[in-house]
């Protein structure tokens, strides 16, 4: 399965799991992520919708993809490995914030169909 297709399938599966099961308990998360999501339950619906729409910048997503593809062909140097790790940490944070926002919107009984992955 091509790397980009695999990544999209993985993201959809993770999103579905989080929407169904909720975001992991805060004690299961790294402290920086737990601190980031803790106050989200106090946000209004509009703020949560804004977070749910957030994405990694296209330039950063493209850089992740480029580094993943390079890693499949050859080893990354130390700088590239560090860059990829930083970008993946940022991706994880954006993903967690989005899924927590969507989960809270579901709990509030709001329609989340606009956040469903596009086919």
C-alpha positions as CSV (number, residue, x, y, z in Angstrom):
1,X,0.0,0.0,0.0
2,X,1.5,3.4,-0.9
3,X,2.8,5.3,2.1
4,X,0.4,8.3,1.6
5,X,-2.6,6.0,1.2
6,X,-1.6,4.0,4.3
7,X,-1.2,7.2,6.2
8,X,-4.7,8.4,5.2
9,X,-6.2,5.0,6.2
10,X,-4.3,5.1,9.5
11,X,-5.5,8.7,10.3
12,X,-9.2,7.7,9.5
13,X,-8.9,4.7,11.7
14,X,-7.4,6.7,14.6
15,X,-10.1,9.4,14.2
16,X,-12.9,6.8,14.3
17,X,-11.4,5.1,17.3
18,X,-11.1,8.4,19.2
19,X,-14.6,9.5,18.3
20,X,-16.0,6.2,19.4
21,X,-13.8,5.6,22.5
22,X,-12.9,9.2,23.4
23,X,-9.4,10.6,23.8
24,X,-7.1,8.6,26.0
25,X,-7.2,9.4,29.7
26,X,-5.0,12.3,30.6
27,X,-2.7,10.0,32.7
28,X,-2.1,8.0,29.5
29,X,-0.8,11.0,27.6
30,X,2.5,12.8,27.8
31,X,2.2,15.7,30.2
32,X,2.4,18.4,27.5
33,X,-0.5,16.9,25.6
34,X,-2.5,16.4,28.8
35,X,-2.0,20.1,29.7
36,X,-3.1,21.1,26.2
37,X,-6.4,19.2,26.2
38,X,-7.4,19.7,29.8
39,X,-9.0,23.1,29.4
40,X,-10.8,22.2,26.2
41,X,-14.0,21.2,27.9
42,X,-14.5,24.8,28.9
43,X,-14.3,26.1,25.4
44,X,-17.5,27.2,23.5
45,X,-18.8,25.3,20.5
46,X,-17.3,27.8,18.0
47,X,-13.8,27.5,19.5
48,X,-14.0,23.7,19.4
49,X,-15.2,23.8,15.8
50,X,-12.2,26.0,14.9
51,X,-9.9,23.5,16.6
52,X,-11.6,20.6,14.9
53,X,-10.9,22.2,11.5
54,X,-7.2,22.8,12.2
55,X,-4.6,21.0,10.2
56,X,-0.9,20.7,9.9
57,X,0.5,23.3,7.5
58,X,0.8,22.0,3.9
59,X,4.5,22.7,3.9
60,X,5.0,20.7,7.1
61,X,2.8,17.8,5.8
62,X,4.8,17.7,2.6
63,X,8.0,17.7,4.5
64,X,6.8,14.7,6.6
65,X,5.9,12.9,3.5
66,X,9.2,13.7,1.8
67,X,11.2,12.5,4.9
68,X,9.0,9.3,5.1
69,X,9.7,8.5,1.5
70,X,13.4,9.2,1.9
71,X,13.5,7.0,5.0
72,X,12.1,4.1,2.9
73,X,14.9,4.5,0.4
74,X,17.8,5.3,2.7
75,X,18.7,6.3,6.2
76,X,18.0,9.8,7.3
77,X,20.9,11.8,8.7
78,X,20.7,13.1,12.3
79,X,19.2,16.5,11.3
80,X,16.5,14.9,9.2
81,X,15.7,12.4,11.9
82,X,15.4,15.2,14.4
83,X,13.3,17.3,12.0
84,X,11.0,14.3,11.3
85,X,10.6,13.7,15.1
86,X,9.7,17.3,15.7
87,X,7.2,17.4,12.8
88,X,5.6,14.1,14.0
89,X,5.3,15.5,17.5
90,X,3.5,18.6,16.1
91,X,1.3,16.3,13.9
92,X,0.4,14.2,17.0
93,X,-0.5,17.4,18.9
94,X,-2.7,18.7,16.1
95,X,-4.4,15.3,15.7
96,X,-5.1,15.0,19.4
97,X,-6.5,18.5,19.7
98,X,-8.7,17.9,16.7
99,X,-10.0,14.6,18.0
100,X,-10.6,15.9,21.5
101,X,-12.5,18.9,20.0
102,X,-14.7,16.5,17.9
103,X,-15.2,14.3,20.8
104,X,-16.5,17.2,22.9
105,X,-18.7,18.4,20.1
106,X,-20.2,14.8,19.9
107,X,-20.8,14.9,23.7
108,X,-22.6,18.2,23.3
109,X,-24.9,16.6,20.7
110,X,-23.6,18.7,17.8
111,X,-23.4,17.5,14.2
112,X,-19.8,16.6,13.3
113,X,-20.4,15.4,9.7
114,X,-18.2,18.3,8.3
115,X,-15.2,16.8,10.1
116,X,-15.6,13.3,8.6
117,X,-12.8,12.4,6.2
118,X,-13.6,13.2,2.6
119,X,-14.0,10.3,0.3
